[in-house]
Amino acid sequence: MIEMMGVSKSFLGKEGQFKAVDDVNVSIREREIFGIIGESGAGKSTLMRFINALETPDSGQVIVGGATVNKLKGRNLRNHQKDIGMIFQHFNLLANKTVMDNILLPLKLHKYDQALTIDEVLNFTGLADKRDSYPAELSGGQKQRVGIARALITRPRILLCDEPTSALDENTTYEITDVLNKARDEYDMTVVIVTHELGVIKALCHRAAVLEKGKLVDTIDIVRESGPRSSQSYYERIMEVLRNE
Ligand SMILES: Nc1ncnc2c1ncn2[C@@H]1O[C@H](COP(=O)(O)OP(=O)(O)OP(=O)(O)O)[C@@H](O)[C@H]1O
């Protein structure tokens, strides 16, 4: 489904050119939830952004659904990018637009034949009662659910998640991993998630690539462990973790 072969990318840093991604090979299967994990600056986001051509590798190939992404241009490139949804660490919502208008934004920019309805994504993400609220009136978890709804409404084949829970507390984190798991099952997506949070990888991913200073150290199979249930209260979670109850 997603194949990256020998991809590298250099940037100009304070001490000259350096390789942010260094000859990485990654193969992601259809409907897989695939993690990219590593310390800050390891090259995780750069590697993920090759998939939707927000970054272009200096060398190597990125093949998605049979198409060589780094050779796509014009309409073909736009069609490729339309098939891929993305969610961000800081949600990237427009402060002066309601929840509904934020979610509908992608449909205002492009035509999507398979788009879902606003009611479906609001219900799916548990935001039906927040339709007319503004981002400032929402909690962090609710803002990220708006981000997920905005990505889902176009019905993408691939969902890219860049540190989707890093700005959230622990309980809210598992509320979001629950929604992502459910979204992948319901809408048959392949999900790629960049994070430095090991608990998120364990709760969500089938496999994960470990990056260190731009190099792929290993691709590991994950024994998935359902994270704490999002229905648990913060107090219940504290008791479970700190007192092993
Ligand atoms: N456009 C750019 N110009 C210059 N340097 C960049 C650019 N994009 C990324 N870098 C650098 O490349 C390295 C890898 O960045 P990347 O964002 O891929 O890492 P990361 O593992 O996702 O880190 P983090 O978890 O901190 O986001 C970092 O040192 C970063 O500063």
The ligand as a MOL file (V3000), in Angstrom:
LIG
                    3D

  0  0  0     0  0            999 V3000
M  V30 BEGIN CTAB
M  V30 COUNTS 31 33 0 0 0
M  V30 BEGIN ATOM
M  V30 1 N 12.1230 22.4560 6.5750 0
M  V30 2 C 13.1730 22.1970 7.3650 0
M  V30 3 N 14.3050 22.9460 7.2970 0
M  V30 4 C 15.3640 22.6890 8.0770 0
M  V30 5 N 15.4240 21.6860 8.9740 0
M  V30 6 C 14.3130 20.9100 9.1040 0
M  V30 7 C 13.1410 21.1290 8.3180 0
M  V30 8 N 12.2190 20.1920 8.6580 0
M  V30 9 C 12.7820 19.4360 9.6260 0
M  V30 10 N 14.0340 19.8550 9.8920 0
M  V30 11 C 14.9570 19.2610 10.8510 0
M  V30 12 O 15.0880 17.8800 10.5190 0
M  V30 13 C 15.1700 17.0830 11.6960 0
M  V30 14 C 14.0610 16.0740 11.6890 0
M  V30 15 O 12.8270 16.7760 11.8010 0
M  V30 16 P 11.4200 16.0130 12.0030 0
M  V30 17 O 10.4030 17.0620 12.2690 0
M  V30 18 O 11.2350 15.0840 10.8880 0
M  V30 19 O 11.7380 15.1870 13.3230 0
M  V30 20 P 10.7480 14.5090 14.3460 0
M  V30 21 O 11.3360 13.1870 14.6960 0
M  V30 22 O 9.3620 14.5190 13.7970 0
M  V30 23 O 10.8820 15.4970 15.5770 0
M  V30 24 P 9.7680 16.0660 16.5940 0
M  V30 25 O 9.2740 14.8750 17.3850 0
M  V30 26 O 10.5450 17.0360 17.4340 0
M  V30 27 O 8.7200 16.7070 15.7390 0
M  V30 28 C 15.1150 18.0610 12.8630 0
M  V30 29 O 16.4290 18.3480 13.2730 0
M  V30 30 C 14.4440 19.2820 12.2720 0
M  V30 31 O 14.8650 20.4590 12.9510 0
M  V30 END ATOM
M  V30 BEGIN BOND
M  V30 1 1 1 2
M  V30 2 1 2 3
M  V30 3 2 2 7
M  V30 4 2 3 4
M  V30 5 1 4 5
M  V30 6 2 5 6
M  V30 7 1 6 7
M  V30 8 1 6 10
M  V30 9 1 7 8
M  V30 10 2 8 9
M  V30 11 1 9 10
M  V30 12 1 10 11
M  V30 13 1 11 12
M  V30 14 1 11 30
M  V30 15 1 12 13
M  V30 16 1 13 14
M  V30 17 1 13 28
M  V30 18 1 14 15
M  V30 19 1 15 16
M  V30 20 2 16 17
M  V30 21 1 16 18
M  V30 22 1 16 19
M  V30 23 1 19 20
M  V30 24 2 20 21
M  V30 25 1 20 22
M  V30 26 1 20 23
M  V30 27 1 23 24
M  V30 28 2 24 25
M  V30 29 1 24 26
M  V30 30 1 24 27
M  V30 31 1 28 29
M  V30 32 1 28 30
M  V30 33 1 30 31
M  V30 END BOND
M  V30 END CTAB
M  END
